[in-house]
Amino acid sequence: MNDPFIVPGAIVRHPGQPDWGFGQVQSAIGTRVTVNFEHAGKVVINAAVISLSVVDPETDLA
């Protein structure tokens, strides 16, 4: 994982699961990213396989 924006507290979306809603990154260790999604709860993502989309809270959540 080389995305410097996938850090604890970041708001993200899973590109293949839009029905999960927004998620907040809880931890990012290596390629393991734990995200708490609105409608799916806590999910561990392998960032080597899934590229999460970082959401800009000022424009995307307004």
Secondary structure, DSSP 8 states (H G I E B T S, - for coil): ---TT--TT-EEE-TT-GGG--EEEEEEETTEEEEEETTTEEEEEETTT---EE--HHHH--
